[in-house]
Amino acid sequence: MSGIGAALLNSLDIGLLLFIIAVGLNIVFGVLNIINFAHGALYMLGAYLAFTLINLVGMPFWAALLLAPIGVAILAVIIDRLLLRFIYSRDVADSLLLTFAILLIINESVRVIWGSGIHVVQPPQLLSGSMELLGSSVSTYSLFVIVVGLLLLAGLWYLFNRTRVGRIMRAAALDRDMAEALCINTRMVVTGVFAFGAWLAAVGGVVAAPMRALDPGMGDKIIIESFIVVVIGGLGSFPGALLGAIVLGLIHGFGGRYLPEVNLLLPFLGMALVLLFKPNGIMGKGATA
Amino acid sequence: MKTKILMGLLAVAIAGLIAVPWIASYFYIFILTEILILGLFAASFNLIFGYTGMLSFGHAAFFGIGSYATALVLIHLEWPFLACLLVSMGASALLALVIGFLSVRLNEVYFAMLTLAFGMMVFAIAYQWRSVTNGSDGLAGFTLGSFGLGVDLILGNPAVYYHVVLVIVAIAAVVLYLVCRSSFGMILKAIRQNPERVSFAGLNVRTYRLVAFVIAGSFAGLAGGLMAPFLRVASPELLHWSMSAEPVLMAILGGTGYFLGPFVGSAVFVLLETWITSFTESWMLVLGIILAMMVIFFRKGLLGTALDWWLEVKK
């Protein structure tokens, strides 16, 4: 029982972290109709900024959790105004290419600024121990990740369903021309949504920093994982991002424990299966050409 | 008149390429070999991107599999070089069939994500399956034996190997060009412009896309097969997505609308890389900036922009 319980908790913390990141990708796709290849790079930037704020400036973890994502969001506004605005009206391939260029630039900049080596961020004192839960010992930080994930899930649900800002975002996603006709400044919505997506990626990065070692390849790893989540759940779907993230979390949590030899292949196998039977993802629609 | 001048330029370029080993040092022979191999890789990519309109971020999977196939055959079977290349093409075509079957039915955005994910899956396998692929070190220590067909060549000599690459790439390029010019190639172009219309005309878009994907994959495998003996190693880097980025960049750099665009892109890419890495390690940073500028301002690529300008000026 304790083995399964631990695997389940492990799946949940991986899954909810993936949800935070993949949902940002999905929101940006929903409103802007672009796949942000640089999303993983923004996640990495969040983690590295947190590293600098905690280990070099000496701030507490909580301050970094607040400040690093804001920094990344500001950078996202600059990226949007400087580069992305040229290609919003163009073919979707151009946005893929441009965000890919941004990814190359951020990846290499991280390598230049922080070096190719591995960096470690310590979890705050409060969360560094472990707890007894369901008869097994669980690291407090895993529980913290789960709590943050659930809080963001609830917050996003509230934002999209109960607030005016959320309704404006949904309107812009559905029909941008119509939204504009109703006196919504869609330009600002677009920039805002891109920055919000970057903020979510960076929050994921800061939360992940104490769990995983920081290296310049971490963004590439997470973007592939997010793509798998999005393909399994369905592109642009909010519940899809949650479902896909939980499925991938379960694959990692149980696969790592019971099938370590083929562990790396399992996510792709899961994705291939979904593609064969539900090409649009479990919750998605309109992906087939 | 203008076509005649262009044809003349092309003939001079080809004559120059043949003459290179007699007039240039080994350094330039190595650079040109690399340009030719990567040019073929980029041209195979452009069949699915520039012609069919599918943006793949996993083309290195086929290039890398081609490299590994040639390396494995040379190590374990010691077959002649031509046979190795055929195995490379076959292995990549098979892989392209599997990945393509799962990916080509989805729209552009999904297709880009899927090819990237599957490409990285192949990378992960090569990285982890130590008993066959020798993990992160890659396969090395193989030597080229005979060429095949009873032709007597010393393939270990860089000048000879350059000529072999030149001939094979030229033949492959002509075949690819004929594919692009055929009615099949016309349908691919039509699919890029308007897939709905093509399917209303009674053609199965998915099958055409899959066939294009497999052809592109097998030619990428051929390029990979040429690359392994040139680098003397088949390593996982050849499968990594930064390798998949190279044909994308080359095609964009040269111009996706022209058959020779990717070759021009490959030449500019390799020369820039050689030049920039001589004074900074951040080649990828420069590359990212160049790609961003090309996408925003020069979407037709260097060849396209130059041709446009020339046709405009010399009217």
Interface residues (C-beta under 8 A of the other chain):
Chain A: F29 I35 L83 F86 I87 V92 A93 D94 L96 L97 L98 F100 A101 I102 L103 L104 I105 N107 E108 S109 R111 V112 D220 I224 F227 I228 V230 V231 L235 L264 L265 F268 M271 A272 L275 L276 P279 A287 T288 A289
Chain B: G53 L55 F57 L102 S103 V104 R105 L106 N107 E108 V109 Y110 F111 A112 M113 L114 L116 A117 F118 M120 M121 A124 I125 Q128 P195 V205 R206 W241 A245 V248 I252 S282 M284 L285 L287 G288 I289 L291 A292 V295 I296 R299
